[in-house]
Amino acid sequence: MEQYLDTASTVTKALFGPESGIPWWAWIAVIVAVFWKVAVKEPKSAREAANERDNVMLGALFSDDKKGKKKK
């Protein structure tokens, strides 16, 4: 078990330590790339935008809003 921990420690030091061949800013680029989908909202496709527009229009046409009708 200790051999596994030593190996993991060596690999971690090689990747993140001061003697690493990978600069610190490269790790930030990796983190941004991994979380890009979470951080930035993906634009809607034309079909999704049209469906949303149609749903809003149908909701406005068939709503039970009685603002324009007289009360009895």
N, C-alpha and C positions, 0 to 999 in steps of 0.2 A: 504494500500500500504506500509505503514511504517513497518507493521508486516512482510511482505515478505522480505523487505530489512534487517530487523533485523535477520530473520531466515537465509537468505543467508550469512550474515556476520558471524553469529555464526558457520555455517557449514564450511565456508572458514577458519575461525580461527582454528576450530577443525582439519581440514585436513592439513593446512600448517603452523600453528602457532608453537611457541616454546613448547607448551604443547601437541603437536600432538603426537600420538602414532606411527606415521610413520616417520622414519628418512629421512633426506634430500636426501641421496643417493638412497633411494628406488624410489623417484619421478624421479630421473634421469634415472633409469632403465625403468620406465614406459614410459618416453618420448622417449628413444631409441627404445623400443619395438614398439611404435606406428609409428615412422618414419623409421623403419628398411627397409621397402620395398622401400621407397623413397631414402634412403641414400645408400643402397647397390644394385648394379645392379644384377638382377637375371640371372643365367646362362641360356644359350639357351638349349632347348631340342635337342635331336639327330635329330629329324625331321626338326626343324627350321634350324639347322646348315647345314644339307644336302641340304635343299632348297636354302639356301644362296649360298652354294658352287656350286650347279647346275646353279643358275642364273648367277653367275660370269663366269662360264665356257661357258655357252651359249652366254653370252654377248661378250666374247672374240672370240668365233667361228664365230658369225654372225655379227660382227661389220663392219661398212663401213670404217674401217681404211685403207688407201691406202699407207701406208709407204713402203710396199714391191713392189709396182707396179711402173712401169715407167710412167713418165708424158709425154703427147703428145705435 
